[in-house]
Amino acid sequence: MAITGRTVALALFGALVVVLSPAPGLTLVLVDLVVVGLVALDLALAGGVRTLEFSRSGPTAGRLGQPVPLVLGVTNGGTRTVRAHIRDAWPPSSGSRPREHRVTVPAGERRFLETTLHPTRRGDREPFRITIRSLGPLGLAGRQGRHHCAWRVRVLPPFTSRRHLPAALARLREVEGEVAIRGAGAGCEFDSLRDYVIGDDVRLIDWRGTARRGTVVVRTFRPERDRRVVCVLDTGRTSAGRIGDTPRLDHALDAALLLTAVALRAGDQVGLVAHDSVPRITLPGGHDHGLLARMSDAMAALEPALIEADHGGIVSTVLRGTSRRSLVVLFTDLVPAVIEEGLLPALPTLAARHTVVVAALRDPRVDEMTTGRGDVREVYAAAAAEQTLLRRRELTETLRRRGVEVVDAPPSGYAAAVTDTYLTLKSLGRL
């Protein structure tokens, strides 16, 4: 049984009557009988809780940062009208609103309640339980019970870098429509002949065509399609570090989604590997229209593991899943513990068979700290920041000497920089 505020107010009013009455003893008995009688009557007339049935409808997935509207159906299978307060409990990170509903459901009828989720984290969100308080006509007492109505909403990565997609696709069109690629263009497909202009590589001159036309012509190439791109997410402990309010892993997911969208539009195949000490995700390469959605779905529940990443295992996983030469984009951190102790020993095997890009995220606060000169603390912080940046540059040069492309960019331009590197390599025929 549930007691409401009205019952408390009625009891207080009865106590006041007893105090002011010339015969308190008799008045107390009468007041108690009246209060108990009204509460008992109200409880008897309250609609049943067990006879209620619940159902849900709405989307089962949504992007982080976007509202997810859901509908909760309430069916009264009893013989009395149910006047209920219903609390639909979701995890705090679901951001459900409103938290409580008031509804009247006549016998044999159904009502629909709208709840909107505003999730603050990726992953799956499921409701805990539904708590119902069915009150009587007087609102003095009621019945309370719980129901469970299963549902699952998968909160996908936000894909905020989508805003860079038009610019990336515009550059892709330029790459695919380029009439001449400066250089030999290894791995590029012959497209057509055109007249020589100053600045063209003389190695591209087609002498037979020149003899036929009577003027110097050069061969032009177009980037090959159906290349392979593998996005590799390092989900070790460094990916749990935050830049602002966002974990490094989430920035990597966003950049991988933009790269995938552009590569699919270019006709290339894209695969996904997420690995720390063991593989977390292994998504085979594909180029169908549903790949981006499958990749977002696989990324949704991915969380950093507070352990060191096994780069030898990462390389082995990539080599097992990719036999053809591919572009391997490794989303990781540019720090000695990751590069020198983990990646460099395993790098020769990977770089011998694939083109490798290391995509690292740089914390803009480090750049800001280098300008501090206000007091001794800021000077020491600026010196430490300069040392950190110098170490990153040294690691970058070490990787580049081993034939690895390196992206080191702040969050604002991280996804775009990774995609630009892919487009540059594609235009040069290095995929």
Secondary structure per residue as TSV (DSSP state, phi and psi in degrees):
chain	resnum	aa	ss	phi	psi
A	1	M	-	360.0	142.2
A	2	A	E	-114.3	128.9
A	3	I	E	-99.4	135.9
A	4	T	-	-104.8	175.3
A	5	G	H	-64.5	-29.2
A	6	R	H	-64.4	-37.0
A	7	T	H	-64.8	-41.7
A	8	V	H	-63.2	-43.6
A	9	A	H	-63.4	-39.4
A	10	L	H	-65.2	-38.9
A	11	A	H	-66.1	-39.4
A	12	L	H	-66.5	-38.9
A	13	F	H	-64.0	-40.0
A	14	G	H	-63.9	-38.0
A	15	A	H	-63.9	-38.4
A	16	L	H	-64.7	-40.0
A	17	V	H	-62.8	-40.6
A	18	V	H	-62.8	-43.1
A	19	V	H	-64.1	-38.8
A	20	L	H	-85.5	-9.2
A	21	S	S	-77.0	143.4
A	22	P	S	-71.4	-18.5
A	23	A	S	-125.3	79.5
A	24	P	H	-60.6	-38.2
A	25	G	H	-61.6	-51.3
A	26	L	H	-65.3	-40.9
A	27	T	H	-63.1	-38.8
A	28	L	H	-61.6	-41.9
A	29	V	H	-63.7	-43.9
A	30	L	H	-65.3	-42.0
A	31	V	H	-63.8	-43.3
A	32	D	H	-59.8	-41.8
A	33	L	H	-64.3	-40.6
A	34	V	H	-65.3	-46.8
A	35	V	H	-64.0	-47.7
A	36	V	H	-63.0	-39.9
A	37	G	H	-63.7	-43.0
A	38	L	H	-66.6	-40.5
A	39	V	H	-65.1	-43.2
A	40	A	H	-63.7	-41.8
A	41	L	H	-64.3	-44.0
A	42	D	H	-63.5	-39.7
A	43	L	H	-65.8	-38.4
A	44	A	H	-66.9	-31.8
A	45	L	H	-88.2	-7.6
A	46	A	S	-67.8	142.7
A	47	G	-	-67.8	151.7
A	48	G	-	-73.1	146.9
A	49	V	S	-90.5	-36.1
A	50	R	T	-67.5	-23.6
A	51	T	T	-82.1	-4.7
A	52	L	E	-78.7	143.0
A	53	E	E	-124.2	142.4
A	54	F	E	-123.7	147.1
A	55	S	E	-144.5	156.9
A	56	R	E	-125.5	154.6
A	57	S	E	-151.2	157.5
A	58	G	S	136.4	-176.7
A	59	P	-	-69.5	151.6
A	60	T	S	-104.7	3.5
A	61	A	E	-151.9	152.4
A	62	G	E	-163.1	155.5
A	63	R	E	-78.7	144.0
A	64	L	T	-59.8	132.0
A	65	G	T	94.7	-8.5
A	66	Q	S	-112.1	141.1
A	67	P	-	-68.3	147.5
A	68	V	E	-120.9	103.8
A	69	P	E	-81.3	130.8
A	70	L	E	-125.8	156.0
A	71	V	E	-124.6	128.9
A	72	L	E	-107.3	117.2
A	73	G	E	-91.4	132.9
A	74	V	E	-119.5	119.2
A	75	T	E	-114.7	127.9
A	76	N	E	-96.0	105.7
A	77	G	-	-93.1	6.6
A	78	G	S	-90.4	-169.2
A	79	T	S	-105.4	-4.0
A	80	R	S	-119.0	151.9
A	81	T	-	-67.1	136.7
A	82	V	E	-104.1	119.1
A	83	R	E	-106.8	103.4
A	84	A	E	-124.9	150.1
A	85	H	E	-104.3	121.6
A	86	I	E	-118.1	125.8
A	87	R	E	-111.8	115.1
A	88	D	E	-98.9	101.4
A	89	A	E	-87.7	123.7
A	90	W	-	-120.5	162.4
A	91	P	-	-58.6	149.1
A	92	P	G	-55.3	-35.4
A	93	S	G	-70.7	-7.0
A	94	S	G	-78.2	-26.5
A	95	G	-	61.9	45.1
A	96	S	E	-74.2	137.6
A	97	R	E	-144.9	136.4
A	98	P	-	-74.7	161.9
A	99	R	S	-82.7	-21.6
A	100	E	E	-138.7	144.6
A	101	H	E	-123.7	146.1
A	102	R	E	-113.9	128.5
A	103	V	E	-148.8	146.9
A	104	T	E	-116.7	122.6
A	105	V	E	-122.0	106.0
A	106	P	-	-62.5	161.3
A	107	A	T	-58.6	131.9
A	108	G	T	77.3	7.4
A	109	E	-	-114.6	172.6
A	110	R	E	-130.7	144.4
A	111	R	E	-129.0	155.2
A	112	F	E	-119.9	133.4
A	113	L	E	-116.7	135.0
A	114	E	E	-101.4	129.3
A	115	T	E	-127.5	134.4
A	116	T	E	-115.1	127.4
A	117	L	E	-93.1	138.1
A	118	H	-	-124.1	75.5
A	119	P	-	-64.8	147.1
A	120	T	-	-113.1	-0.9
A	121	R	S	-142.7	154.5
A	122	R	S	-72.8	167.6
A	123	G	E	112.5	-174.5
A	124	D	E	-87.8	137.6
A	125	R	E	-123.3	127.5
A	126	E	-	-129.3	144.8
A	127	P	-	-72.4	149.8
A	128	F	-	-77.7	-65.3
A	129	R	E	-162.9	167.8
A	130	I	E	-112.5	121.9
A	131	T	E	-104.9	126.7
A	132	I	E	-119.1	133.5
A	133	R	E	-121.3	107.9
A	134	S	E	-96.8	117.4
A	135	L	E	-97.9	155.1
A	136	G	-	-77.2	177.7
A	137	P	T	-60.8	-32.5
A	138	L	T	-85.4	-12.5
A	139	G	S	72.1	21.3
A	140	L	S	-90.6	-31.4
A	141	A	E	-154.0	167.6
A	142	G	E	-166.7	-177.9
A	143	R	E	-106.8	144.9
A	144	Q	E	-128.9	140.3
A	145	G	E	-158.8	177.4
A	146	R	E	-128.3	146.8
A	147	H	E	-133.3	159.5
A	148	H	-	-122.5	132.7
A	149	C	-	-135.9	103.9
A	150	A	-	-68.5	143.5
A	151	W	-	-164.4	155.7
A	152	R	-	-141.9	130.1
A	153	V	E	-117.5	121.8
A	154	R	E	-93.7	118.7
A	155	V	E	-90.4	113.1
A	156	L	E	-86.4	160.3
A	157	P	-	-55.9	149.0
A	158	P	-	-71.2	-25.0
A	159	F	-	54.9	52.1
A	160	T	G	-68.7	-22.1
A	161	S	G	-74.3	2.0
A	162	R	G	-55.5	-27.5
A	163	R	G	-64.6	-21.5
A	164	H	G	-85.4	-5.9
A	165	L	H	-62.9	-44.3
A	166	P	H	-58.7	-42.8
A	167	A	H	-66.0	-39.5
A	168	A	H	-66.3	-40.6
A	169	L	H	-69.0	-32.7
A	170	A	H	-64.9	-40.7
A	171	R	H	-69.0	-35.2
A	172	L	H	-60.8	-40.6
A	173	R	H	-64.0	-37.2
A	174	E	H	-64.8	-41.6
A	175	V	H	-63.2	-45.4
A	176	E	H	-72.4	-23.7
A	177	G	H	-100.4	5.3
A	178	E	-	-63.1	131.0
A	179	V	S	-84.5	-17.0
A	180	A	-	-149.4	136.2
A	181	I	-	-109.6	120.8
A	182	R	S	-66.3	117.9
A	183	G	S	118.8	176.3
A	184	A	-	-69.0	-24.4
A	185	G	-	67.5	47.7
A	186	A	T	-59.0	130.7
A	187	G	T	86.9	4.1
A	188	C	-	-98.9	154.3
A	189	E	E	-93.8	138.4
A	190	F	E	-63.1	136.8
A	191	D	E	-113.4	-60.9
A	192	S	E	-164.9	-178.3
A	193	L	E	-110.9	147.6
A	194	R	E	-147.2	166.9
A	195	D	E	-66.9	143.7
A	196	Y	-	-69.5	138.3
A	197	V	-	-127.6	155.4
A	198	I	T	-59.2	130.8
A	199	G	T	109.7	-17.4
A	200	D	S	-68.7	148.8
A	201	D	-	-70.0	124.7
A	202	V	G	-65.6	-19.2
A	203	R	G	-68.7	-16.5
A	204	L	G	-90.4	0.3
A	205	I	B	-67.0	131.3
A	206	D	-	-97.5	105.8
A	207	W	H	-72.8	-32.9
A	208	R	H	-66.6	-44.5
A	209	G	H	-64.0	-36.5
A	210	T	H	-63.2	-40.8
A	211	A	H	-66.4	-38.7
A	212	R	H	-69.2	-41.8
A	213	R	H	-85.2	-23.3
A	214	G	S	82.5	7.5
A	215	T	S	-141.3	154.3
A	216	V	-	-72.5	127.1
A	217	V	E	-126.5	155.3
A	218	V	E	-124.2	154.4
A	219	R	E	-80.3	138.1
A	220	T	E	-113.1	152.5
A	221	F	E	-128.1	160.6
A	222	R	E	-127.6	148.1
A	223	P	-	-62.4	140.5
A	224	E	-	-68.0	148.8
A	225	R	S	-101.5	173.6
A	226	D	S	62.7	33.7
A	227	R	-	-78.4	172.5
A	228	R	E	-118.0	133.9
A	229	V	E	-125.4	131.9
A	230	V	E	-120.7	118.0
A	231	C	E	-90.2	120.2
A	232	V	E	-115.0	118.2
A	233	L	E	-101.5	119.1
A	234	D	E	-81.7	108.3
A	235	T	-	-101.8	22.8
A	236	G	S	-71.9	-169.0
A	237	R	G	-62.5	-32.0
A	238	T	G	-66.5	-24.0
A	239	S	G	-73.1	-12.5
A	240	A	G	-83.0	-15.7
A	241	G	-	-62.2	145.5
A	242	R	E	-103.5	141.9
A	243	I	E	-118.0	108.3
A	244	G	T	72.4	-128.3
A	245	D	T	-102.9	8.1
A	246	T	E	-118.5	131.0
A	247	P	E	-63.6	151.9
A	248	R	H	-57.9	-35.2
A	249	L	H	-61.6	-39.1
A	250	D	H	-66.4	-36.9
A	251	H	H	-62.8	-39.9
A	252	A	H	-65.0	-41.0
A	253	L	H	-60.5	-42.2
A	254	D	H	-62.6	-44.5
A	255	A	H	-65.7	-38.0
A	256	A	H	-65.1	-36.1
A	257	L	H	-66.7	-42.3
A	258	L	H	-64.6	-45.0
A	259	L	H	-59.3	-42.1
A	260	T	H	-64.1	-43.5
A	261	A	H	-60.8	-42.4
A	262	V	H	-72.1	-41.4
A	263	A	H	-64.5	-38.9
A	264	L	H	-64.0	-40.0
A	265	R	H	-66.0	-27.5
A	266	A	T	-82.0	-2.5
A	267	G	T	86.2	13.6
A	268	D	-	-93.5	160.1
A	269	Q	E	-92.3	141.0
A	270	V	E	-128.0	133.2
A	271	G	E	-121.4	168.2
A	272	L	E	-137.3	134.1
A	273	V	E	-132.4	129.6
A	274	A	E	-120.8	127.6
A	275	H	E	-149.8	137.3
A	276	D	S	-122.7	-100.8
A	277	S	S	-83.7	-22.2
A	278	V	S	-139.0	160.0
A	279	P	E	-65.4	133.1
A	280	R	E	-101.3	-38.1
A	281	I	E	-139.0	134.8
A	282	T	E	-135.9	99.8
A	283	L	E	-106.8	114.1
A	284	P	E	-59.4	154.5
A	285	G	E	-65.2	144.9
A	286	G	E	-161.5	167.5
A	287	H	-	-138.5	22.3
A	288	D	S	-79.6	167.4
A	289	H	T	-68.6	-22.8
A	290	G	T	-88.9	1.7
A	291	L	H	-65.3	-42.1
A	292	L	H	-61.8	-39.7
A	293	A	H	-66.7	-41.3
A	294	R	H	-65.0	-37.0
A	295	M	H	-67.4	-43.0
A	296	S	H	-60.9	-41.0
A	297	D	H	-64.6	-40.4
A	298	A	H	-69.1	-33.9
A	299	M	H	-73.5	-22.6
A	300	A	H	-56.5	-44.0
A	301	A	T	-95.0	9.3
A	302	L	-	-78.2	129.4
A	303	E	-	-130.1	149.7
A	304	P	-	-65.0	147.3
A	305	A	-	-107.3	131.6
A	306	L	S	-82.3	56.5
A	307	I	S	-141.3	163.4
A	308	E	-	-71.6	140.1
A	309	A	-	-74.6	142.4
A	310	D	-	-95.6	95.1
A	311	H	H	-70.6	-28.9
A	312	G	H	-62.8	-40.7
A	313	G	H	-66.9	-36.5
A	314	I	H	-61.5	-47.3
A	315	V	H	-63.0	-42.3
A	316	S	H	-62.5	-40.8
A	317	T	H	-63.7	-41.9
A	318	V	H	-65.9	-43.6
A	319	L	H	-66.6	-36.2
A	320	R	H	-66.9	-35.9
A	321	G	H	-89.6	-10.8
A	322	T	-	-135.1	108.5
A	323	S	-	-90.4	-36.6
A	324	R	S	-78.6	156.7
A	325	R	-	-62.3	133.3
A	326	S	-	-139.5	166.7
A	327	L	E	-92.9	116.0
A	328	V	E	-104.7	115.3
A	329	V	E	-104.7	110.8
A	330	L	E	-98.6	112.7
A	331	F	E	-89.2	105.7
A	332	T	-	-148.9	-170.1
A	333	D	-	-107.8	148.3
A	334	L	-	-98.4	73.3
A	335	V	S	-132.3	154.3
A	336	P	H	-56.6	-39.1
A	337	A	H	-61.7	-29.9
A	338	V	H	-88.3	-47.8
A	339	I	I	-79.1	-56.3
A	340	E	I	-71.3	-44.2
A	341	E	I	-85.6	-25.3
A	342	G	I	-109.7	-55.8
A	343	L	I	-79.8	-45.7
A	344	L	H	-56.7	-42.7
A	345	P	H	-61.6	-30.5
A	346	A	H	-95.5	-7.4
A	347	L	H	-67.6	-42.1
A	348	P	H	-54.6	-40.8
A	349	T	H	-63.5	-40.9
A	350	L	H	-72.4	-45.7
A	351	A	H	-68.2	-22.6
A	352	A	H	-70.8	-25.9
A	353	R	H	-111.2	-17.0
A	354	H	S	-139.7	159.5
A	355	T	E	-83.4	127.6
A	356	V	E	-115.3	135.5
A	357	V	E	-124.2	127.5
A	358	V	E	-100.7	116.5
A	359	A	E	-106.4	107.8
A	360	A	E	-113.2	148.2
A	361	L	E	-103.7	126.4
A	362	R	-	-100.7	133.6
A	363	D	-	-77.4	118.1
A	364	P	H	-64.3	-19.6
A	365	R	H	-65.3	-30.7
A	366	V	H	-64.6	-41.8
A	367	D	H	-64.5	-38.0
A	368	E	H	-66.6	-36.7
A	369	M	H	-65.6	-27.0
A	370	T	T	-66.9	-17.2
A	371	T	T	-91.9	-4.8
A	372	G	-	-72.5	124.7
A	373	R	-	-140.3	14.1
A	374	G	S	-70.4	-41.8
A	375	D	S	-146.4	-176.4
A	376	V	H	-62.0	-40.9
A	377	R	H	-61.0	-43.8
A	378	E	H	-67.4	-34.4
A	379	V	H	-65.7	-43.5
A	380	Y	H	-64.9	-40.2
A	381	A	H	-63.6	-39.0
A	382	A	H	-65.6	-38.8
A	383	A	H	-65.7	-41.4
A	384	A	H	-64.9	-39.1
A	385	A	H	-65.2	-41.6
A	386	E	H	-62.9	-39.3
A	387	Q	H	-63.4	-40.4
A	388	T	H	-63.0	-45.6
A	389	L	H	-65.8	-38.7
A	390	L	H	-62.1	-40.4
A	391	R	H	-65.6	-38.0
A	392	R	H	-64.8	-39.3
A	393	R	H	-65.9	-38.3
A	394	E	H	-64.0	-42.5
A	395	L	H	-65.5	-37.2
A	396	T	H	-61.9	-45.7
A	397	E	H	-64.4	-38.2
A	398	T	H	-60.8	-44.0
A	399	L	H	-67.1	-40.1
A	400	R	H	-68.5	-33.3
A	401	R	H	-64.3	-22.1
A	402	R	T	-96.2	14.8
A	403	G	T	82.9	17.5
A	404	V	-	-102.6	132.0
A	405	E	E	-79.7	141.8
A	406	V	E	-125.8	132.3
A	407	V	E	-113.6	123.3
A	408	D	E	-131.9	96.6
A	409	A	E	-136.8	153.9
A	410	P	-	-74.1	167.6
A	411	P	H	-56.2	-36.2
A	412	S	H	-62.0	-30.9
A	413	G	H	-121.5	13.9
A	414	Y	H	-64.3	-54.9
A	415	A	H	-61.6	-42.5
A	416	A	H	-65.5	-37.5
A	417	A	H	-66.5	-39.6
A	418	V	H	-63.0	-45.4
A	419	T	H	-67.3	-37.1
A	420	D	H	-62.7	-38.6
A	421	T	H	-62.8	-42.2
A	422	Y	H	-60.2	-45.0
A	423	L	H	-66.6	-36.5
A	424	T	H	-64.7	-46.2
A	425	L	H	-63.7	-35.2
A	426	K	H	-67.0	-41.5
A	427	S	H	-66.6	-26.7
A	428	L	T	-91.5	-0.3
A	429	G	T	71.7	32.2
A	430	R	-	-105.8	10.4
A	431	L	-	-76.7	360.0
